[in-house]
Amino acid sequence: MKQYNNTAFNINDVNKEVTLYGWVQKKRNLGGLIFIDLRDRSGIIQIVVGPDNKDYELASSLKNEFVIKVSGKICERENKNSKLITGDIEVLVSSIELINSSLDIPFEITDNTTALEDTRLKYRYLDIRRNDIKDKLITRSKITMAIRKFLDKKEFIEVETPILCKSTPEGARDYLVPSRVNKGKFYALPQSPQLFKQLLMVGGIEKYFQIAKCFRDEDLRADRQPEFTQVDIEMSFVNEDDVMNISEELIKYVFKEVKNIDIETPIKKMKYDDAIKYYGSDKPDLRFDMKICDITNIFNNTNFELFKNVINDKGIINAIVVKNSADKFSRKNIDSLTEFVKTYKAQGLAYLKYNEEVTGSIVKVLSDEELDNIRKKLSVEENDLVLIISGQYKVVKTSLGALRCKLAKDLELIDKNDYKFLWVTDFPSFEWSEEENRFVSCHHPFTSPKDSDVDKLLNDKANCYSKAYDMVINGYEVGGGSIRIHNQDVQQKMFEALELSEEQIKDKFGFFVDALKYGTPPHGGLAFGLDRLTMLLTNTENIRDVIAFPKTASANCLMSECPSNVDNVQLKDLNIKLDDLQ
């Protein structure tokens, strides 16, 4: 007999004989009639069992989450339920079959569960039954299908690349896999298919994509997992605009297919330096204003010792204006914000409240002229709050960037149904690593520098910029890429700039460097984070919500209890001996 989804029926199907399968969501016995909410993937339909039914005793014994098969006739409900898709109808049951019973469940299968996340992750297979998680996984599937459909139409070829790879430095720690056959040697799980997709361009594929699993052994957060999925795209004979244009078309198609949202293109572009200057982040959230403003020049002749010392140390003084909010912040609130910015290494947070008179933490040490110049430069109005941080450039920008986002959330300035898109371009080729005391790649060592900056690779790294670009949506980096280095001489110069020895180059990238010598076409690409993209399209801030079986913040799976110990026989096969662990 044909199997139906519960929600496939409506008032037009009255008197139709059906057979349905699903779980018992809820059971009620009202005056001899047993009412059961039968749930399947599509939703709920009410079934009714009368006292004269041959399976009445079975129906009476059913509990929540029992799996059943029912047959019967669709009837119109007397008491309709507008909250259900099937709220106009019910099924008058002729027979019931118990397919499987269930233990008492550890939490209720409802949309607004109060269960702790750890409990839901331990019983993830039950959590998936809830609409909240199930619907997000369905949306993820729709996104993936839309991506494949679009790229197929554009003549991209889907190619799988290896999971067991060579360990290469790409920014994060590798997950290592010991080899049983090759004693003492290790594979690495790919942080991305970076080298392989470039080799596919060398191989003449020209247009490649892959829904790729990637692995990074790094500290986790709400939008990061140790294993994640990216939509990997690479093309030959392209420049930056070509890659960004096809990426915009793809995102536009996905948003229309999945949420029926029309994205306005072309998407706005902003250089990396400007993003940091005005928003303190390379992934600025543009759903609200509150730009960072440099007010250093106002204090060139100040008598305020703190600001004078900052300027003498070649630091900066920046501010943000919280419009019409001075009366919302007590001294205790400001102290809390001060502690917040200190986590970003800021030394402190000064504030001014502009009303009929100016008040605040530094009002007594500033001149009337300085206070008035602040008002003019920042276009301050009545009841505005001015928050000021001084210090070195990176600390000031980063802390104010984080503060503006916190304030926007706290003051509910963000429309969660709004989507703001941005390209951040012209990233630095290098960034200074305090830990390694040297310049390291800002993205990866295969990112092409700007043509005008090739000669800066060795002697002016701080001012060398690359052909790199990130797509940002609502403060999340959802995709990033670059034009790659296809010239072996430029690649060699990049390795030299990164202070890699010939031995290191050969050991880590020998096979790739060799490939560049065989007629490599110019190429570039981009990778979208499928998990983050799904987060945005399902309005969640927790990446675990959009992954079927996620890890915790400590990289554990509570359900399968991994990582776990292995026995000595397995370790011996791999020629591994563990030290005593403290």
C-alpha positions in Angstrom: 0.0 0.0 0.0 1.2 3.5 -0.8 2.8 5.4 2.2 1.7 9.0 2.7 3.1 11.9 4.6 0.7 13.0 7.3 0.5 16.6 6.0 -0.3 15.5 2.5 -4.0 15.5 3.4 -6.6 18.3 3.8 -10.4 18.8 3.9 -10.6 17.8 0.2 -9.6 14.2 1.2 -12.5 13.5 3.5 -13.7 9.8 3.2 -10.3 8.8 1.7 -8.9 5.5 3.0 -5.3 5.9 4.1 -2.5 4.0 5.8 -0.1 6.1 7.9 3.1 5.5 9.8 4.8 7.5 12.6 5.4 8.2 16.2 3.0 8.8 19.0 3.4 12.5 19.9 0.6 12.6 22.4 -2.4 10.5 23.5 -5.6 11.6 25.2 -8.6 9.5 26.4 -11.7 11.6 26.3 -14.9 9.8 27.3 -13.9 6.5 25.7 -12.6 8.0 22.5 -8.8 7.9 22.3 -7.2 10.8 20.4 -3.6 10.3 19.2 -1.3 12.9 17.6 0.6 10.9 15.0 3.9 12.5 14.0 6.0 11.8 11.0 8.7 13.9 9.3 6.2 16.1 7.7 4.1 17.0 10.8 1.1 15.9 12.9 -2.3 14.4 12.1 -4.9 13.5 14.7 -6.2 9.9 14.7 -9.2 8.7 16.6 -9.9 5.3 18.1 -13.4 4.4 19.2 -14.2 2.0 22.1 -15.7 -0.5 19.7 -12.5 -0.7 17.7 -10.8 -4.2 17.7 -7.5 -2.5 18.5 -8.9 -0.3 21.3 -6.9 -2.1 24.0 -3.7 -1.7 22.0 -4.4 2.0 21.5 -5.0 2.4 25.2 -1.5 1.0 25.9 0.4 3.3 23.5 2.9 5.7 25.0 4.8 8.7 23.6 7.3 7.8 20.9 5.9 4.3 20.2 6.1 3.7 16.4 2.8 2.6 14.9 1.0 1.9 11.6 -2.6 3.0 11.3 -5.2 2.5 8.7 -8.5 4.3 8.5 -10.7 7.0 6.9 -10.2 10.7 6.8 -13.0 12.7 8.4 -13.7 16.3 9.1 -12.9 17.4 12.6 -15.6 18.9 14.8 -13.1 20.9 16.8 -10.6 22.3 14.3 -7.0 23.2 15.1 -5.7 26.2 13.1 -2.2 25.6 14.4 -1.9 22.3 12.5 -1.6 22.0 8.7 -4.0 19.0 9.1 -6.1 20.8 11.7 -9.4 20.5 9.7 -9.3 16.7 9.5 -8.6 13.5 11.5 -8.3 9.8 10.7 -11.0 7.5 12.1 -8.9 4.4 12.7 -9.9 0.9 11.5 -6.7 -0.8 12.6 -3.5 -0.2 14.5 -0.2 -2.1 14.4 2.5 -1.6 17.0 5.8 -1.6 15.1 8.0 -0.7 18.0 7.9 0.5 21.6 10.0 3.1 23.3 11.6 3.6 26.6 10.6 6.7 28.6 12.3 9.5 26.8 14.8 11.8 28.6 13.2 15.0 27.3 10.0 15.9 25.6 9.9 16.0 21.8 8.7 19.6 21.5 9.8 22.7 19.8 10.4 24.7 23.0 12.2 22.0 25.0 13.8 23.0 28.3 16.3 20.2 28.1 20.0 21.1 28.5 22.0 21.0 25.4 24.3 18.3 26.7 21.3 16.1 27.3 20.0 16.7 23.8 23.5 16.0 22.3 23.8 12.7 24.2 20.4 11.7 22.8 20.9 13.4 19.4 18.8 10.9 17.6 15.9 12.0 19.7 16.7 15.7 19.4 16.6 15.3 15.6 12.9 14.4 15.9 12.1 17.9 17.1 11.1 20.3 14.4 13.7 22.8 15.4 16.6 20.5 14.5 14.8 18.5 11.8 13.8 21.6 9.8 17.3 23.0 9.9 18.7 19.7 8.5 16.1 19.8 5.8 17.1 23.4 4.9 20.7 22.3 4.8 19.7 19.6 2.3 17.9 22.2 0.2 20.9 24.5 0.2 23.2 21.7 -0.9 20.9 20.6 -3.7 20.5 24.2 -4.9 24.3 24.6 -5.0 24.8 21.4 -7.0 22.0 22.4 -9.4 23.4 25.8 -10.0 27.0 24.7 -10.5 26.0 21.9 -12.7 24.2 24.3 -15.0 27.4 26.4 -15.1 29.3 23.3 -16.3 31.3 22.8 -13.1 32.6 19.3 -12.5 32.2 17.7 -9.1 35.4 15.9 -8.1 36.2 14.2 -4.8 39.7 14.8 -3.3 41.5 12.6 -0.8 40.7 12.6 2.9 44.0 10.9 3.8 46.6 13.6 2.9 50.0 14.9 3.5 50.5 17.2 6.5 51.1 20.7 5.3 51.1 24.0 7.2 47.8 25.8 6.5 47.2 27.8 9.7 45.6 25.4 12.1 46.9 22.1 13.6 46.3 19.0 11.5 44.4 16.0 12.7 47.0 13.2 12.2 46.2 9.6 11.2 48.9 7.0 11.9 49.7 4.6 9.1 49.8 0.9 10.0 51.5 -0.1 6.7 54.1 2.7 6.8 55.3 2.4 10.3 56.0 5.7 12.1 54.5 7.8 9.3 51.2 9.8 9.4 48.5 11.0 7.1 46.7 14.2 7.9 43.0 15.0 7.5 42.6 17.9 5.1 42.1 21.4 6.5 40.8 22.2 3.0 41.3 20.6 -0.5 43.5 23.6 -1.3 46.4 21.9 -3.0 44.3 19.3 -4.7 41.9 21.8 -6.3 44.8 23.7 -7.6 46.2 20.5 -9.1 42.9 19.9 -10.7 43.4 23.2 -12.5 46.9 22.0 -13.6 45.1 18.9 -14.8 42.8 21.0 -17.1 39.5 20.5 -15.3 39.0 24.3 -15.5 35.8 24.3 -13.4 35.7 22.2 -10.3 33.5 22.1 -7.2 33.1 19.8 -4.2 31.0 19.6 -1.1 34.1 18.9 1.0 34.6 17.7 4.5 37.4 19.6 6.2 39.2 19.2 9.6 41.0 21.6 11.9 42.3 20.9 15.3 41.6 24.3 16.8 39.7 25.9 19.7 36.0 25.8 19.2 33.2 28.4 19.5 29.6 28.8 18.6 30.3 29.0 14.8 33.2 26.5 14.6 33.5 22.7 14.7 36.5 20.4 14.4 35.0 18.9 11.3 33.1 21.1 8.9 31.8 21.2 5.4 32.7 23.7 2.7 31.5 24.3 -0.8 34.8 24.3 -2.6 35.0 26.1 -6.0 37.9 26.6 -8.3 38.2 28.0 -11.9 40.9 28.5 -14.5 41.6 31.7 -16.6 39.8 34.0 -14.1 40.5 37.2 -12.2 39.0 38.4 -8.9 35.9 39.9 -10.4 35.1 36.6 -12.3 35.2 34.6 -9.1 33.2 37.1 -7.1 30.6 37.4 -9.9 29.9 33.7 -10.1 29.8 33.5 -6.3 27.2 36.3 -6.2 25.1 34.4 -8.7 25.3 31.3 -6.7 24.4 33.0 -3.4 21.6 34.8 -5.1 20.2 31.6 -6.5 20.5 29.8 -3.1 18.7 32.5 -1.2 15.9 32.6 -3.8 15.5 28.8 -3.9 15.6 28.3 -0.2 14.0 31.4 1.3 12.5 33.2 -1.7 14.7 36.2 -0.9 15.9 38.4 -3.7 19.4 39.6 -3.2 20.5 42.8 -4.8 23.6 42.5 -6.8 26.4 43.4 -7.3 27.3 43.1 -3.7 29.0 46.1 -2.1 32.8 45.9 -1.8 35.0 47.2 1.0 38.8 47.0 1.3 40.2 45.2 4.3 41.8 48.3 5.7 38.5 50.2 5.6 36.7 47.4 7.3 39.1 47.5 10.2 39.2 51.3 10.2 35.4 51.8 10.4 34.1 48.5 11.9 37.1 47.0 13.8 36.6 43.7 12.0 37.3 42.0 8.7 33.7 40.7 8.8 31.6 43.8 9.7 27.9 43.5 10.4 26.2 46.2 8.4 22.7 45.7 9.7 23.3 48.6 12.1 25.5 51.8 11.9 27.7 52.8 14.8 30.9 53.3 12.8 34.2 53.7 14.6 35.5 57.3 14.3 39.1 58.5 14.8 39.1 61.5 17.1 42.9 61.5 17.7 43.5 64.9 16.1 41.1 66.6 18.6 43.7 65.9 21.3 46.9 67.0 19.6 47.4 69.7 22.2 45.5 68.1 25.1 46.4 68.5 28.7 44.9 65.1 29.5 48.0 63.1 30.4 46.6 59.7 29.3 45.6 60.8 25.8 48.9 62.8 25.5 50.9 59.7 26.3 48.9 57.6 23.8 49.6 60.1 21.0 53.3 60.3 21.9 53.4 56.5 21.7 51.9 56.7 18.2 48.7 55.3 19.3 45.1 56.4 18.4 42.0 57.6 20.2 38.7 56.3 18.6 35.1 56.5 19.6 31.6 55.1 18.8 28.3 56.9 19.3 25.4 55.0 20.8 22.5 57.1 19.6 19.8 58.3 22.0 21.0 55.9 24.7 22.8 57.8 27.3 19.9 57.4 29.8 20.0 53.6 29.3 23.5 53.2 30.8 24.3 53.5 34.5 27.8 53.6 35.9 27.4 49.9 36.6 26.5 49.2 33.0 29.6 51.2 31.8 31.8 49.2 34.2 30.4 46.0 32.7 31.3 47.3 29.2 34.8 48.2 30.5 35.4 44.6 31.6 34.2 43.4 28.2 36.7 45.5 26.2 39.5 44.5 28.5 39.1 40.9 27.2 40.2 42.4 23.9 43.3 43.9 25.6 41.9 47.5 25.9 43.3 49.3 28.9 39.9 51.0 29.7 36.8 52.6 28.4 36.0 56.3 28.7 32.5 57.7 28.2 30.7 60.9 27.7 26.9 61.6 28.0 25.7 64.6 26.0 22.5 66.1 27.4 21.9 69.7 28.5 25.3 69.3 30.2 28.0 66.9 29.4 28.8 64.3 32.0 31.1 61.3 32.0 34.3 59.7 33.2 36.7 62.1 31.5 34.6 65.3 31.3 36.6 67.1 34.1 40.0 66.5 32.3 38.9 67.7 28.9 38.6 71.3 27.8 35.3 72.9 26.6 36.8 73.1 23.2 37.7 69.4 23.1 34.2 68.5 24.3 32.6 70.7 21.7 34.9 69.3 18.9 33.9 65.8 19.9 30.2 66.8 19.6 30.8 68.3 16.1 33.0 65.6 14.7 30.7 62.8 15.8 27.5 64.7 15.1 26.4 64.1 18.7 22.8 64.8 19.6 20.8 65.0 22.8 21.0 61.8 24.9 23.8 60.3 22.9 26.5 58.2 24.6 30.1 58.5 23.4 32.4 55.5 24.2 36.1 56.1 23.7 39.1 53.7 23.7 42.7 54.8 23.3 45.9 52.8 22.7 47.6 51.0 19.8 45.8 50.7 16.5 45.0 47.0 16.5 43.7 46.9 20.1 41.6 50.0 19.7 39.9 48.8 16.5 39.4 45.2 17.6 37.9 46.2 21.0 35.6 48.9 19.6 34.6 46.5 16.8 33.5 43.9 19.4 31.8 46.5 21.5 29.7 47.8 18.7 28.4 44.3 18.0 27.7 43.7 21.7 25.8 47.0 22.0 23.7 46.3 18.9 22.6 42.9 20.4 22.0 44.3 23.9 20.0 47.3 22.6 18.2 45.1 20.0 19.3 47.2 17.1 19.5 44.2 14.7 16.6 43.0 12.5 17.1 39.3 12.5 15.2 38.9 9.2 17.5 41.4 7.5 20.5 40.2 5.4 23.4 42.5 4.6 26.0 41.3 2.2 29.5 42.6 1.7 32.7 41.7 -0.1 35.9 42.4 1.9 38.8 42.7 -0.5 42.5 43.5 -0.7 43.6 41.5 2.4 47.2 41.8 3.6 49.4 39.1 2.3 51.1 38.7 5.7 50.3 39.2 9.4 52.7 39.5 12.2 52.8 36.5 14.6 53.8 37.4 18.1 54.1 33.7 18.9 56.5 33.0 16.0 58.1 36.5 16.0 57.8 36.7 12.2 55.4 37.4 9.3 53.1 34.5 8.4 50.5 34.1 5.6 47.3 36.0 6.2 45.4 33.3 4.2 47.7 30.6 2.9 51.0 30.6 1.0 49.4 30.1 -2.4 47.5 33.4 -2.4 48.6 35.7 -5.2 49.9 39.1 -4.2 48.6 42.1 -6.0 50.6 42.6 -9.2 51.9 45.9 -7.9 53.1 44.3 -4.7 55.1 41.3 -6.0 58.3 43.2 -5.4 57.3 43.9 -1.8 57.2 40.2 -0.8 60.7 40.3 0.5 61.4 43.8 1.6 58.0 45.4 2.6 55.8 42.6 3.9 53.7 44.9 6.1 52.4 46.8 3.0 52.0 43.8 0.7 48.4 43.1 -0.3 46.8 40.1 -2.0 44.1 39.2 -4.5 42.0 37.8 -1.7 38.3 38.3 -0.9 35.8 37.2 1.7 32.0 37.3 1.4 30.4 38.5 4.6 26.8 38.2 5.6 25.5 39.8 8.9 29.0 39.7 10.5 29.8 36.2 9.5 32.5 35.2 7.0 30.5 32.7 4.9 33.0 32.4 2.1 36.6 33.3 1.3 39.0 32.8 -1.5 41.7 34.3 -3.7 43.4 34.2 -7.0 46.2 31.7 -6.6 49.9 31.9 -7.5 50.4 30.1 -10.8 53.9 31.3 -11.6 56.6 29.1 -10.1 59.0 32.1 -9.6 56.4 34.1 -7.6 55.6 31.0 -5.6 59.3 30.5 -4.8 59.5 34.2 -3.7 56.4 33.7 -1.4 58.1 30.7 0.2 61.2 32.7 0.7 59.1 35.6 2.3 57.7 33.1 4.7 61.3 32.0 5.6 60.8 28.4 4.5 64.0 26.6 3.7 64.5 24.6 0.5 64.3 21.4 2.6 61.0 22.5 4.2 59.5 23.5 0.8 60.5 20.1 -0.7 59.2 18.2 2.4 55.9 20.0 2.7 55.1 21.1 -0.9 57.5 19.2 -3.2 54.8 17.5 -5.3 52.9 20.8 -5.7 55.9 22.9 -6.6 56.8 20.3 -9.2 53.3 20.5 -10.7 53.6 24.3 -11.2 56.4 23.6 -13.7 54.1 21.9 -16.1 52.1 24.7 -17.7 49.9 25.9 -14.9 47.0 28.1 -15.9 46.0 31.2 -14.0 43.3 30.2 -11.5 41.4 31.2 -8.5 38.4 30.2 -6.4 36.4 30.4 -3.3 35.0 28.2 -0.6 31.7 28.8 1.2 31.2 27.5 4.7 28.1 25.3 4.3 27.5 25.2 8.1 27.7 28.9 8.5 25.5 29.5 5.4 22.9 27.2 6.9 23.1 29.0 10.2 22.3 32.3 8.5 19.4 30.8 6.5 17.9 29.1 9.6 18.4 32.1 12.0 20.5 30.3 14.5 23.8 31.4 16.1 24.8 27.9 17.2 26.6 25.8 14.5 25.6 22.6 16.3 22.0 23.2 15.4 22.7 22.7 11.7 25.0 19.6 11.9 23.3 16.2 12.4 25.8 14.8 14.9 28.0 17.7 16.2 30.8 17.9 18.7 30.8 19.9 21.9 33.1 22.9 22.6 35.7 20.4 23.9 35.5 18.4 20.6 33.6 15.5 22.2 30.7 13.6 20.8 28.5 13.0 23.8 26.3 10.5 21.9 29.0 8.1 20.6 31.5 9.0 23.4 34.4 9.8 21.2 37.2 10.4 21.2 37.8 7.2 23.2 40.6 4.9 24.3 41.8 2.1 22.0 43.3 -1.1 23.1 46.9 -2.0 23.1 46.6 -4.4 20.2 45.5 -1.5 18.0 48.3 0.7 19.2 50.9 -2.0 18.7 49.7 -2.4 15.1 50.4 1.3 14.6 53.7 1.1 16.4 52.5 3.6 18.9 53.2 3.6 22.7 51.4 6.1 24.9 53.3 8.0 27.7 51.5 8.0 31.1 48.9 10.7 30.8 48.4 13.1 33.7 
